[in-house]
Structure formats: C-alpha cells, structure tokens
Amino acid sequence: MTGPPTVAVHRSAEVLAQAAAARLVTRLVDVQSTGRVAQLVLTGGSISRQVHRAVRDSPVRSAVDWRRVHVWWGDERFVPADDPERNEGQARMDLLGTLPLDPDNVHPMRASGAESGDDADAAAAAYADELASQARPEDHGDVPTFDVLMLGVGPDGHVASLFPEHPAVHETRSVVAVHGSPKPPPTRITLTFPTLDRAREVWFLVAGAEKAGAVRNALSGAGHLQVPAAGPRGRDRTLWLLDREAATSVPTGLRRIASP
C-alpha cells in the first residue's frame, strides 16, 4: 500500500466535481494508453452525481474509449430496479446512458424483485461471481484490480455500505448483503474492505460541513471498524478530494496538492 493519503481542497462542491471529472478522464486515458481495459468503480451520493454530470458535459470525454471501460459499483440499495434511489439508475441517468459503453462491461448489482426476489444474500453472491469472472491471473485473487475506485463518506464515517461497528466491516468475502442498515433502506449490497483494497487508486469524494468530522477522524488514524472511511487505501495512491467545508478539520501534516 501507499503512504499517507494526498488531500486536495477545492473552493466549492461544483469545482470539486469539475476537478474530479477532469482527473477521471485523464486517468482512464492513461490506463488505456498502456493497452489495458480500464476498471472503474462508481459510488452513489450527491457529490458523485455532480461528478458524473461533469464527465458527461466534459468536452474531452471522447478522449476515453468507453468501450474499453468496465464499470462496477461499490454498493447498492437492494430495492426494485426502477427505484429512483438505486445508484445504478442515477448513474445511468447522469452519465452512463450518454456514453458508448459495451453493455457487457457494465456490471450493476442485482435489484430486488423478479431477478433476485427478496434474497439479497444471493444477489451479493452473484456479484462476487461476476467479479471473479473478470479477474485475471495477474490480479492474484477473486476480483479484478480496479484502476479507480471512488467512495463517498457519510457523516458517521461510513463508506460504500460499510457502517461503523456493523457486521459487514468484519467480512472477508468479496461482496456481502447488509441487513438492518442504520441508514435507509435497511437492505443493501456492498463490496467489503478486502475488495475495496484491490484498487490502484482510491478516491474519496467529500463535500459539505456535515462531513468535516468524519474526514478528520478518517485521516487521524482512527480504526476502520469505528470509522470505515479510515480503511480503504489505494495500492498506488489514496486521494481525498474535498470542498472547503468538508476540509475544515483536516489534520496538519498531510500532503496537500494545489487546487483552485
């Protein structure tokens, strides 16, 4: 794993979204320039939706060969496919539906209803199987090595659907169902810590004053069981992309990069 995270503070959530979108396009182009098919993990939440829309509206988005990008999700609400709260539906509306993606390379988690019934555990196992099907020998495991894994952070420090002291934070399986989530809806599917750690780069996208405490705790050496955002680390880089409100309590000494 890499050393301490790098922090970039932007003057507003809008600027943060624009900067993250530019970084994402550049990162995907760089990955594809090596001949690899890029592996991207999306997250939900309001700031991620702003990032998705910024990529959609970027004049340079066509620099990416979107047919050579695999799209995954870090977690999902286990609700019907047409529920407006599903991360998949929001991402398709904001970005994916506008891109020339190969449908076989888009990997949503199963919804409740006709495909999975009410069995979230079976849906989680199916997603684990799908991840394993895309792993290559050089990945040395049962999930692909992700190029960019984006995460939001909740005010309680949760990431994906890994909540403080919740049973899922102890899991070693690659994907699990979450029952009794402290945040509605109560049933979810999430990648686990071992899977989140299989990324070359982990990007935390955090905006808003209500997140400042969670950012401080995650960057101050808190345990990942109590503050899940303290856990995931990129193999090459861990990047915290913050707006000024979320960055008010960032510990001193962390390396910051210039930002507008």
C-alpha positions in Angstrom: 0.0 0.0 0.0 1.0 3.6 -0.4 2.0 6.1 2.3 -0.2 8.8 3.7 -3.2 10.0 1.6 -3.0 13.1 -0.5 -5.6 15.8 0.1 -6.9 18.3 -2.5 -9.2 21.0 -1.3 -11.4 22.9 -3.7 -13.4 26.1 -3.1 -16.8 24.5 -3.7 -18.6 21.3 -4.4 -19.0 22.4 -8.0 -15.3 23.0 -8.5 -14.6 19.7 -6.8 -16.9 17.9 -9.2 -15.3 19.5 -12.2 -11.8 18.7 -11.0 -12.7 15.1 -10.2 -14.2 14.7 -13.7 -11.0 16.0 -15.3 -8.9 13.7 -13.2 -11.1 10.7 -14.1 -10.9 11.3 -17.9 -7.1 11.7 -17.6 -6.7 8.6 -15.5 -8.8 6.4 -17.9 -6.9 7.7 -20.9 -3.6 6.9 -19.1 -4.7 3.4 -18.3 -5.8 2.7 -21.9 -2.6 4.1 -23.2 -0.9 1.1 -21.6 -3.1 -1.3 -23.6 -5.3 -2.2 -20.6 -9.0 -2.2 -20.3 -9.9 0.2 -17.5 -11.7 -1.0 -14.4 -13.8 1.8 -12.7 -15.9 1.6 -9.5 -18.6 4.1 -9.1 -20.2 5.3 -5.9 -23.5 6.9 -5.0 -24.4 10.2 -3.3 -24.9 13.8 -4.3 -21.3 14.7 -5.0 -20.8 11.6 -7.1 -23.8 12.6 -9.2 -22.2 16.0 -9.8 -19.0 14.3 -10.9 -20.9 12.0 -13.3 -22.7 15.0 -14.8 -19.4 16.9 -15.1 -17.9 13.9 -17.0 -21.0 13.8 -19.2 -20.6 17.5 -20.1 -16.8 17.4 -20.5 -15.6 18.5 -23.9 -12.8 15.9 -23.7 -14.8 12.9 -22.6 -14.4 11.4 -26.1 -10.7 11.0 -25.4 -11.7 7.9 -23.5 -12.5 4.7 -25.4 -15.6 3.9 -23.4 -16.0 0.5 -25.0 -12.8 -0.4 -23.1 -14.0 0.5 -19.7 -15.6 -1.9 -17.2 -18.0 -0.2 -14.8 -18.7 -1.6 -11.3 -20.4 -0.3 -8.2 -19.1 -0.1 -4.6 -22.5 -0.7 -3.1 -26.2 -0.6 -4.0 -29.6 -0.3 -2.3 -31.4 -3.6 -2.6 -34.7 -2.2 -3.9 -36.6 -2.7 -7.2 -34.8 -1.9 -10.4 -37.0 1.2 -11.1 -36.5 2.7 -7.7 -35.1 6.2 -8.1 -32.7 5.7 -5.2 -30.7 3.0 -6.9 -27.1 4.1 -7.6 -27.2 2.3 -10.9 -30.3 4.2 -12.1 -28.8 7.5 -11.1 -25.5 6.8 -12.8 -27.2 5.7 -16.0 -29.4 8.9 -16.0 -26.5 11.2 -15.2 -23.7 9.7 -17.3 -23.7 6.1 -18.4 -26.7 6.4 -20.7 -24.8 9.1 -22.7 -21.7 7.0 -23.3 -20.9 4.4 -26.0 -20.2 1.7 -23.4 -20.2 -2.0 -24.2 -23.3 -3.3 -22.3 -21.3 -6.4 -21.3 -18.8 -4.2 -19.5 -21.4 -2.6 -17.2 -21.9 -4.6 -14.0 -24.8 -3.4 -11.9 -25.7 -5.2 -8.7 -29.0 -7.1 -8.8 -32.2 -5.4 -7.8 -34.9 -6.9 -5.6 -37.9 -8.2 -7.4 -38.1 -10.5 -10.4 -34.4 -11.3 -10.8 -33.5 -11.9 -7.2 -36.8 -11.9 -5.2 -36.0 -10.8 -1.7 -32.7 -12.7 -1.4 -30.1 -10.0 -1.0 -27.5 -12.6 0.0 -28.0 -14.5 -3.3 -27.6 -11.2 -5.1 -24.4 -10.4 -3.3 -23.1 -13.9 -4.1 -23.9 -13.4 -7.8 -22.0 -10.1 -7.8 -19.0 -11.9 -6.2 -19.2 -14.4 -9.0 -19.3 -11.7 -11.6 -16.2 -10.0 -10.1 -14.4 -13.3 -10.1 -15.3 -13.9 -13.8 -13.4 -10.7 -14.7 -10.3 -11.4 -12.6 -7.1 -12.2 -14.5 -4.2 -14.4 -13.3 -2.1 -11.2 -12.7 -4.8 -10.0 -10.3 -3.9 -12.7 -7.9 -7.3 -13.0 -6.4 -11.0 -13.3 -7.0 -11.7 -9.7 -8.1 -10.2 -7.5 -10.8 -7.6 -4.9 -9.9 -9.5 -1.7 -10.1 -7.9 1.4 -11.7 -10.1 3.9 -9.9 -12.4 3.2 -7.0 -14.5 6.2 -5.9 -16.0 6.4 -2.5 -18.3 8.9 -0.7 -18.2 9.3 3.0 -21.2 9.6 5.3 -21.3 11.9 8.4 -20.8 8.8 10.5 -17.7 7.8 8.5 -19.3 5.0 6.5 -18.1 4.2 3.0 -20.0 2.1 0.4 -22.5 0.3 2.8 -19.9 -0.4 5.4 -21.2 1.2 8.6 -19.4 1.7 11.9 -19.3 -1.5 14.0 -21.8 -3.2 11.6 -21.2 -6.9 10.9 -20.2 -6.2 7.3 -17.0 -4.5 8.4 -15.7 -7.8 9.7 -16.4 -9.7 6.4 -13.7 -11.4 4.4 -15.9 -12.4 1.5 -15.6 -10.0 -1.6 -19.3 -8.9 -1.6 -22.0 -9.2 1.1 -25.5 -8.3 1.8 -26.1 -5.7 4.6 -29.2 -6.3 6.7 -30.5 -3.7 9.2 -28.6 -0.8 7.8 -28.6 2.2 10.1 -29.3 4.3 7.0 -32.4 3.5 4.9 -33.1 1.4 3.0 -32.3 -1.4 5.5 -31.1 -3.9 3.0 -28.1 -3.3 0.8 -25.3 -5.0 -1.1 -21.7 -3.8 -0.7 -18.1 -4.6 -1.5 -16.1 -5.4 1.6 -12.8 -4.0 2.8 -10.7 -6.7 1.1 -12.3 -5.8 -2.2 -12.1 -2.0 -1.7 -8.3 -2.5 -1.1 -7.9 -4.1 -4.6 -7.7 -0.7 -6.3 -4.7 1.0 -7.7 -6.2 4.4 -6.8 -8.9 5.1 -4.2 -10.6 8.5 -4.4 -12.7 9.8 -1.6 -15.2 12.5 -2.8 -16.5 14.5 0.1 -18.4 17.8 0.2 -20.3 19.6 3.0 -19.7 20.8 6.5 -21.6 17.9 8.0 -18.8 15.6 6.7 -15.9 17.5 8.3 -15.8 15.4 11.4 -15.8 12.2 9.5 -12.9 13.4 7.3 -10.9 14.4 10.4 -11.5 11.1 12.1 -10.6 9.1 9.0 -7.4 11.0 8.4 -6.4 11.0 12.1 -5.6 7.3 12.5 -9.0 6.1 13.6 -9.7 2.4 13.4 -11.6 1.2 10.3 -14.2 -0.7 12.4 -15.2 2.5 14.1 -14.6 4.8 11.1 -14.9 2.7 7.9 -13.5 5.6 5.8 -10.2 5.1 7.6 -9.8 1.7 6.0 -9.6 1.7 2.1 -6.2 2.5 0.7 -5.1 2.5 -3.0 -2.1 0.4 -4.0 -0.6 3.3 -5.9 -2.4 6.4 -4.4 -5.2 7.4 -2.0 -6.7 10.7 -2.8 -9.1 12.8 -0.8 -11.0 15.3 -3.0 -12.7 17.8 -0.6 -14.5 21.0 -0.8 -13.6 23.7 1.8 -16.5 22.9 4.1 -15.5 19.3 4.4 -11.8 20.2 4.9 -12.1 22.5 7.9 -10.7 19.9 10.3 -8.1 18.1 8.1 -5.1 17.2 10.3 -2.0 19.2 9.8 1.0 17.5 8.1 -0.9 15.7 5.4 0.4 16.4 1.9 -1.9 18.8 0.0 -1.9 19.4 -3.7 -2.6 22.7 -5.3 -6.2 23.2 -6.2 -8.4 26.1 -7.3 
